[in-house]
Amino acid sequence: MTPSPHYLSPDQARRIRRWEAWNMGYFVVAFITLLTLLVFSSQLGLSDGNDWSGLGIIIALLVIPIIVLQLRLACPACGERIGWQAKMMAPDQCRHCHTFLRAR
């Protein structure tokens, strides 16, 4: 028998929406920065066609926070890490406790 689904309290829903806002905001900033770096990398002196080490470090520094944000998300109801189940937004429902993470 599967447990009956529950809904988040308003405070728990605010925490999830805050995570989504941070996640989406950082993704937009990182995407624009990455696109700018790739387009202007040779003019900025970050790559010369053969050596991309400087640009590679900057790309890694842009991607690492995305991974950290993904792995930081936990279900506010049960505390179980959601991790890669969430992409840009929180999933509709927690796999562990079946609490709905989206509005009713």
N, C-alpha and C positions, 0 to 999 in steps of 0.2 A: 504494500500500500504506500503510495507516495504522499508526502506531507502536503497539507493544503498551503497554497501560496499566500504570502502576506504582502503588505505594502509598506513602504518606508514612511517614517514620520517626516514632518516638514523639515526638521533639522537635518535628518539623514539625507533627504532629497537635496537640500541646499549643498551639502558636502559633495555629493555626486556631481551636481551641476557646476560647482566651483572647479572640481577636477577636470570636467569636460571643457570648461572655459580656458583653464591653464593649458590643457593639452592642445586644444585647437589654436589658441593664441601662439603658443611656442611653435607649433607646426607651421603656421603661416609665416612667422618671422624666419624660421630656419629655412623654409622653402625659398623665400625671396632672397635671403642671404646666400644660400647655396647657388641659386640661379645666377645671381650677380657675380659671385666668385668664379663660377665656371665660365661665364661670358667674358669677364675681364681679368681672368687669372694671369694671362701673359703680360697684360699692361701693368698689373699690380706687382709683377715680379714673383708670383707664386709658383709658376711652372714655366718651363722653357721647351716643352715638347718631349724631353727625355726624362726630366727629373720632376716628379710630382710630389715629392716628400712634404714640402711645406703645405701644399694644398691638401694632401692626404691627412695631415694632422688637423687642419682646420675642419675638414669634412667629418673626421672622427669626433671632434669636439662639438660639432653641431648635432651629430646622431646620438651620442651617448645620453644626453638629457631626454631624448625621446624614449629610449629604452628604459631609463630610470622612471619616467612618468608612467609608462605602461606597467611596470612591475610594482609600482607603489599603490596602485588602485586596489582597494579591498572592499568587500561588501560591508556597508555600514551596519547591516543587521547581524551578520554572523562573524565578521572579521576575516573570512576566507579571502585569500588573494585571488583577484579575478585575472590579472596578468594579460596574456595574449588573447583571452576571450574577447576583450575590449579592443576595438581598433581605434577609431578617433573618438568614439563616444562610448559610454557605458553600455553594456548589453541590456536587453530587455528584462532579463531575469537572471538571478544568481543560480549557477548550476548546483551549488552546494545546499543552500537552504530554500531555494525556489522563491525567494522574495522578489517581487517585481521592482526593478530599478528605474522604471519609466513611470510617468504620471498615470494615474487611473484613467 
